[in-house]
Amino acid sequence: MTESVSLTVRDVHLSFGANTVLRGADLDVARGGTACVIGPSGSGKSTLLRTINRLIEPDSGDVLLDGRSVLRDDPDALRQRVGMVFQQFNLFPHMTVLRNITLALRKLKKLSEEEAVQVARTQLDLVGLAAKADSRPAHLSGGQQQRVAIARALALQPQVMLFDEATSALDPELVKGVLGVMADLSAGGMTMVVVTHEMGFARSVADTVAFMDQGMVLEAGERPRSSRPPNIPGCAASSPRCSDPAVRSCRRSGGRSARAWRPAPGRTPAPGSPTPGWP
């Protein structure tokens, strides 16, 4: 695996016309660390990931790898350093699993066919799909297709991996296999940012948990023993009527370790906020 790097997102703003999506988002991930980003739907989590590898260019702010800004780098070169796995698998249906992985290796890395096949088979073995190399995506389950997508991203030897709710499109019985691969990557020292509604995964794997709402990282800190959302006046997730599944799952998990949470850089609790544990 390529040596991992630290990741910093600093004061990122983004608007689509009159719709402001990110309002000064901040995120810090240590070298080899895993940050899980949670929060209600529509809070800007997926958009934040897309600004990190510049699928969407931010209006202002900065993204840094090992302290160096990447906003002026060639986007195609950056995306070889920052891999991404989406909610949908985005595999080419007319190609075999092996061909889906070797395509980028030959076109971007300029590897020979033999070298690309060797790398692809190694990655398929790591995700437990070596026997499916000659299968078409339509012959795989959703969980297997997502693991192929992970293998495809890893084949380019990225220094950072982004996961955008990688299990949200899967049936419950298929989720475990994908989360297992992600947990193995985290244990192996890959720098990762994971947008997820899987609160058990966040509690067991993340080094840092960040809570987003209304385009801002409202709280960020070390992994709590449970992941109940903060009680911040004006925060949609604080409402008992909030129907977001991630937030409802948080509430079912019980109390949180208040001392594990810290406000994100530049964020302070509103006056009179009942949220305890602010340093």
For each residue, the residues with C-beta under 8 A, 3 or more apart:
1: 4 157 188 189 190
2: 157 158 159
3: 159
4: 1 31 32 159 160 189 190 191
5: 31 65 66 81 159 160 191
6: 28 29 30 31 33 65 66 67 191
7: 27 28 29 52 63 64 65 160 191 193
8: 27 28 29 62 63 64 67
9: 12 25 26 27 28 48 51 52 61 62 63 64
10: 26 61 62 63 64
11: 24 25 26 60 61 62 266
12: 9 22 24 25 26 48 51 58 60 61 62 63
13: 20 22 23 24 25 58 59 60 61
14: 20 21 22 47 51 56 58 59 215
15: 18 19 20 21 59
16: 19 21
17:
18: 15
19: 15 16
20: 13 14 15 23 215
21: 14 15 16 44 47 215
22: 12 13 14 25 44 47 48 51 58 61 215 216
23: 13 20 214 215 216
24: 11 12 13 61 215 216 266
25: 9 11 12 13 22 44 48 61 212 215 216 217
26: 9 10 11 12 217 220 264 265 266 267
27: 7 8 9 35 37 48 193 210 217 220 264
28: 6 7 8 9 35 208 220 265
29: 6 7 8 33 34 35 160 191 192 193 207 208
30: 6 33 191 207 208
31: 4 5 6 66 191
32: 4 189 190 191
33: 6 29 30 191 192 207 208
34: 29 186 190 191 192 193 194 205 206 207 208
35: 27 28 29 192 193 194 206 207 208 209 210
36: 194 195 196 201 202 205 206 208 209 210
37: 27 45 48 49 193 194 195 196 209 210 212 217
38: 45 195 196 197 199 202 209 210 211 212 227 229 246 250
39: 43 45 211 212 213 229 237 244 246 247
40: 43 213 236 237 242 244 246 247
41: 244 246
42:
43: 39 40 212 213 214 215 236 237
44: 21 22 25 47 48 212 214 215 216
45: 37 38 39 48 49 164 195 212
46: 49 50 164 165 195
47: 14 21 22 44 50 51 56
48: 9 12 22 25 27 37 44 45 51 52 195 212
49: 37 45 46 52 53 84 162 164 193 195
50: 46 47 53 54 55 56
51: 9 12 14 22 47 48 54 55 56 57 58 63
52: 7 9 48 49 63 82 160 162 193
53: 49 50 75 78 79 82 84 162
54: 50 51 57 63 70 71 75 78 79
55: 50 51 84
56: 14 47 50 51
57: 51 54 71
58: 12 13 14 22 51 61 63 71
59: 13 14 15
60: 11 12 13
61: 9 10 11 12 13 22 24 25 58
62: 8 9 10 11 12 69 71
63: 7 8 9 10 12 51 52 54 58 69 70 71
64: 7 8 9 10 67 68 69 70
65: 5 6 7 68 70 81 82 159 160
66: 5 6 31
67: 6 8 64
68: 64 65
69: 62 63 64 72
70: 54 63 64 65 73 78 81
71: 54 57 58 62 63
72: 69
73: 70 77 78
74: 77 78
75: 53 54 78 79
76: 79 80 108
77: 73 74 80 81
78: 53 54 70 73 74 75 81 82
79: 53 54 75 76 82 83 84
80: 76 77 108 109 156 157 158
81: 5 65 70 77 78 158 159 160
82: 52 53 65 78 79 158 159 160 161 162
83: 79 153 154 156 158 160 161 162
84: 49 53 55 79 153 161 162 163 164
85: 146 149 150 153 161 162 163 164 166
86: 89 90 149 164 166
87: 164 165 166 168 169
88: 169
89: 86 137 142 145 146 148 149 169
90: 86 149
91: 95 97 100 137 145 148 149 152
92: 95 99 100 103 137
93: 136 137 138
94: 136
95: 91 92 99 100 103 136 137
96: 99 100 133 134 135 136
97: 91 100 101 124 129 132 133 134 135 136 137 140 148
98: 101 102 117 120 121 124 133 134
99: 92 95 96 102 103
100: 91 92 95 96 97 103 137 148 152
101: 97 98 104 105 116 119 120 123 124 148 151 152 155
102: 98 99 105 106 111 113 116 117 119 120 155
103: 92 95 99 100 106 107
104: 101 107 108 109 152 155 156
105: 101 102 108 109 111 115 116 119 120 155 156
106: 102 103 109 110 111 112 113 116
107: 103 104 110
108: 76 80 104 105 156
109: 80 104 105 106 116 156
110: 106 107
111: 102 105 106 115 116 119
112: 106 115 116
113: 102 106 116 117
114: 117 118
115: 105 111 112 118 119
116: 101 102 105 106 109 111 112 113 119 120
117: 98 102 113 114 120 121
118: 114 115 121 122
119: 101 102 105 111 115 116 122 123 155
120: 98 101 102 105 116 117 123 124 133 151 155
121: 98 117 118 124 125 130 133
122: 118 119 125 126
123: 101 119 120 126 127 151 152 154 155
124: 97 98 101 120 121 127 129 130 132 133 148 151
125: 121 122 128 129 130
126: 122 123 151 154 181 184
127: 123 124 147 148 150 151 181
128: 125 147 177 181
129: 97 124 125 132 133 144 147 148 151
130: 121 124 125 133
131:
132: 97 124 129 135 140 144 148
133: 96 97 98 120 121 124 129 130
134: 96 97 98
135: 96 97 132 139 140
136: 93 94 95 96 97 139 140
137: 89 91 92 93 95 97 100 140 145 148
138: 93
139: 135 136
140: 97 132 135 136 137 144 145 148
141: 144 145 174
142: 89 145 146 169 170 171 174
143: 146 147 170 171 174 175 177 178
144: 129 132 140 141 147 148 177
145: 89 91 137 140 141 142 148 149
146: 85 89 142 143 149 150 166 167 169 170 174 178
147: 127 128 129 143 144 150 151 177 178 181
148: 89 91 97 100 101 124 127 129 132 137 140 144 145 151 152
149: 85 86 89 90 91 145 146 152 153 166
150: 85 127 146 147 153 154 166 178 181 182
151: 101 120 123 124 126 127 129 147 148 154 155
152: 91 100 101 104 123 148 149 155
153: 83 84 85 149 150 156 158 161
154: 83 123 126 150 151 157 158 161 185
155: 101 102 104 105 119 120 123 151 152
156: 80 83 104 105 108 109 153
157: 1 2 80 154
158: 2 80 81 82 83 153 154 161
159: 2 3 4 5 65 81 82 191
160: 4 5 7 29 52 65 81 82 83 190 191 192 193
161: 82 83 84 85 153 154 158 185 190 191 192 193
162: 49 52 53 82 83 84 85 192 193 194
163: 84 85 166 182 192 193 194 195 196
164: 45 46 49 84 85 86 87 195
165: 46 87 168 195 196 197
166: 85 86 87 146 149 150 163 178 182 194 196
167: 146 170 174 175 178 179 196 198
168: 87 165 197
169: 87 88 89 142 146
170: 142 143 146 167 174 175 178
171: 142 143 174 175
172: 175
173: 176
174: 141 142 143 146 167 170 171 177 178
175: 143 167 170 171 172 178 179 198
176: 173 179 180
177: 128 143 144 147 174 180 181
178: 143 146 147 150 166 167 170 174 175 181 182
179: 167 175 176 182 183 198 201
180: 176 177 183 184
181: 126 127 128 147 150 177 178 184 185
182: 150 163 166 178 179 185 186 192 194 201 205
183: 179 180 186 187 201 204 205
184: 126 180 181 187 188
185: 154 161 181 182 188 190 192
186: 34 182 183 190 192 205
187: 183 184
188: 1 184 185
189: 1 4 32
190: 1 4 32 34 160 161 185 186
191: 4 5 6 7 29 30 31 32 33 34 159 160 161
192: 29 33 34 35 160 161 162 163 182 185 186
193: 7 27 29 34 35 37 49 52 160 161 162 163
194: 34 35 36 37 162 163 166 182 201 202 205 206
195: 36 37 38 45 46 48 49 163 164 165
196: 36 37 38 163 165 166 167 199 201 202 246
197: 38 165 168 245 246 249
198: 167 175 179 201 202
199: 38 196 202 203 226 227 246 249 250 253
200: 203 204
201: 36 179 182 183 194 196 198 204 205 206
202: 36 38 194 196 198 199 205 206 209 223 227
203: 199 200 206 223 224 225 226 227 253
204: 183 200 201
205: 34 36 182 183 186 194 201 202
206: 34 35 36 194 201 202 203 209 223
207: 29 30 33 34 35 222 223
208: 28 29 30 33 34 35 36 220 221 222 223
209: 35 36 37 38 202 206 220 221 222 223 224 227 261
210: 27 35 36 37 38 217 219 220 264
211: 38 39 217 218 219 220 229 230 237 261
212: 25 37 38 39 43 44 45 48 215 216 217 218
213: 39 40 43 216 218 232 235 236 237
214: 23 43 44 235 236
215: 14 20 21 22 23 24 25 43 44 212
216: 22 23 24 25 44 212 213 264 267
217: 25 26 27 37 210 211 212 220 264 267
218: 211 212 213 230 232 235 263 264 267
219: 210 211 230 232 261 262 263 264 267
220: 26 27 28 208 209 210 211 217 261 262 263 264
221: 208 209 224 260 261 262
222: 207 208 209 260
223: 202 203 206 207 208 209 260
224: 203 209 221 227 228 256 257 260 261
225: 203 256 257 260
226: 199 203 250 253 254 255 256 257
227: 38 199 202 203 209 224 250 253 256
228: 224 250 251 253 254 255 256
229: 38 39 211 235 237 238 247 250 251
230: 211 218 219 235 237 238 261 275
231: 235 238 273 274 275
232: 213 218 219 235 238 269 270 273 275
233: 238 270 272 273
234: 238 270
235: 213 214 218 229 230 231 232 238 239
236: 40 43 213 214 239 242 244
237: 39 40 43 211 213 229 230 242 244 247
238: 229 230 231 232 233 234 235 242
239: 235 236 242
240:
241:
242: 40 236 237 238 239 247 248
243: 248
244: 39 40 41 236 237 247 248
245: 197 248 249
246: 38 39 40 41 196 197 199 249 250
247: 39 40 229 237 242 244 250 251
248: 242 243 244 245 251 252
249: 197 199 245 246 252 253
250: 38 199 226 227 228 229 246 247 253
251: 228 229 247 248
252: 248 249
253: 199 203 226 227 228 249 250
254: 226 228
255: 226 228
256: 224 225 226 227 228 260 261
257: 224 225 226 260 261 277
258: 261 275 276 277
259: 277
260: 221 222 223 224 225 256 257 277
261: 209 211 219 220 221 224 230 256 257 258 277
262: 219 220 221 278 279
263: 218 219 220 267 268 269 278
264: 26 27 210 216 217 218 219 220 267
265: 26 28
266: 11 24 26
267: 26 216 217 218 219 263 264
268: 263
269: 232 263 273 275 278
270: 232 233 234 273
271:
272: 233
273: 231 232 233 269 270
274: 231
275: 230 231 232 258 269 278
276: 258
277: 257 258 259 260 261
278: 262 263 269 275
279: 262
